[in-house]
């Protein structure tokens, strides 16, 4: 899946648009990704997280050649980070657990109608098309100027429910994040991924979505 972020940078008193694509790393990389994890062993370990939350998805009216239309919410957080921590998930959590080191500086949420089911590639392509339609191809047009990591959380809720009360753990079906970077200095795409090599990575998805809970969009 890929989504596009349009970033405006002010240079020499002239407004210059610098587009930074966001790339949500998918199953085509040959290993698990943050939106294709299996449930933790304590929850059975068998079904995909999307299947666990399937009863929570809201139906939508789009015609699907394969699968069924379901509305999903994708929350993009731009987290300002003090310093330059490691990209490893555990290191980022430890870094951001120190008061004042990290805070959510900007957030966007998009309701996406997508065809869920059939092949994982078809689902990913449908979600990508839905994200582009919902966002107009732009995730954020005025991102923070400092060092940030970008996180995306997928939930079976609507954006209205998320704004009202946050994302609940039982509705989370995916999460991915980027390495910390200064977006105005980035050339090429920023990759969002999950630090895992095991398909049974549902617990890591929950960890990814729940860190910075105190000020983020997720509530346990």
N, C-alpha and C positions, 0 to 999 in steps of 0.2 A: 504494500500500500504506500502511496505517496500523497502528501498534501503540500501545498505551496504557501510560503510565508513571504509577503512583500515587506521589505524593510527599508524605511526612508532614512537617509543619512544626510546631515547638513555639512557640506564641504565648501569652504571659501565663500560663505554667504549665499550659496546657491543650493537649492534643494535638489538632491540627486537621489533617485530611487535605486536601491540595491536589493535585488530579489534573492532571497536565500531559500531554496527548496528544502522542505522537511521530508525525509524519507523514513517511513516506518518499516523497519526491516521485516521481511515476511518469510514464509516457508520456502521460497525459492533459494534461500541461502543454504539449505540442506541441514538445518538444525532447528531446534525449537525457537519460537519467538514469543514475545509478550502477549500475543493475541491467539496463540495456538497451544497453550499449556493444558496439561491434564490436571485433574483435581488432586489435592494432597492425599496421601495414603489414609489419613484419619477420616477423609470424606469419601473413601472408596477407591480413589485412584484411577477409576475407569473412565468416566465420561469427561468430555471436554468441558471447560468452564462455561462455554456458551450453552451447552446442554443443561448444565446445572441451573442456570438462570433463565432458561427458555420460558418457563411459565410467567416470568415477570415482564417479558418483552411486550410492548404494545403493538397490536396489528396495524398495518398501514395498507393503503389501497393500490399501491403500485403493482402492475402486472409482472409476474416473474416466470421466466421460461423454466427455471429450476428453483426448488426451495419455496419459501414463503416470505412475504414482505413483513419486516419487523422494524419498528423505530428504535434506534439506539442513540445514546448521547455520547459524544466525545468531548472531553474536557482537556484543553491545552493550558498547562501552567508554565509560566516563564519565571523561574526561580532565580533570584539574584543570589550569588554566592560570593562571600568574602574570601579572597585568596584563590588558590588553584588546587583543589583536592583531586584525588585519584578518581578515575572513572568507575572503579569497582563499586558495586552496589553497597556492600557492607561499609566501605570507606566513606561513601557519600552520606550514608545514614549517620555514621559516627560523627562526621564533620558537621552535619546539619543539626545534630542533637546539642551542639554547643550554642547557647543563647547568643543571638545576634549574628551568627555566621550565615544563615540562609533565611530568605523570606520570599513569599509569592508576590512578585511585583506586578504581574499582569495575568489575566485569565480570560479565555474565551471558551464558550460551550456551543456545540452545534448539534441539533437534532438531525439525525440522518436516517432516511428511509433506505433500506437495503434488502436484497434478496438473500436470506440466510438458509443454508442447506445446499445440497448438491456437493460439488467439489470445493475444497478450501480455496483454490485459485479463483473460482467463480465468485465465491463470497467476498474475497478480498477485492476483486475488481468492482463488485457492486458497491462495497463500502467506499472505495476510492471515488467512484463516480458520485456517490451520495455526499461525501465530504466536499467535493468540489462544487456541487450544486448548492449545498447549504452555506458554504463560506464565500462563494463567488471566486474561489481560487486563492483567497487571502486569509490566512489565519490571524495575523495581527499586522497592522500598518505602522504602529509606533512602539516597538519593543524596547525594553530597558537598554541603556547604553553600556552598562557594566558587564561583568562576567555572569553569564546565566547558563542554567541547564534547562532544557525544555522537556516537560513530561506530558504524556497523553494518557488519560484514563478512559476506558470504555465502560459504560454502565447501561443497564437495562432500563434506567429511569429516563424521564424527560428532563430537559434543561431547566424547565420551570420548577420541577421538584428539587433539582440540585441547588438552584438558587435559594429556594425556600428553606431547605433543611440539610443540604450536603448529600454526598453519595454514601449509601450504606454498603457495608462490606458484602452482603449477600447479593447485591446487584452488580458487583464488579465482575467483568469477564475478561479484561485485558489491561495491560499497562506496559509502557515503554518510556525510556528517557534517553537523553543525549549526554555526552560528555560536556562539562562546563566549557564555555567559549564566549568570546566577544563577537557577537553576531555581525557587527559592522566590519570585522576583519576577516570574516569567513568567505572563502572562495569555493564554490561548489555546494554540494548538499550537506545538511546536518542530519546524521543518522540517529534515529531513535530505536533503541534495542532493549533487551532485558539480559542481564548478566547471568546466563544459564546455559548449560549444555545437556540438561536432562529434561525429557518431555514431561516429567511429573513436576512441573514448576509452578503449580497453582499457588503454593505458599509464597513464592517470590513475587507473584503478581499482587497478592494482598499486601506484602511488604512495600512494594513499589508504590502502590496507590495510597497507603496509609501513612507513609512518613511525611512529616510536616502537617500531621492531622490538625494540630492546634490552630493553624491558620489556613489550611488547605481546604479543598472541596469535599474531603472524605471524612465521614464519621464512622467509628467502629460499630 
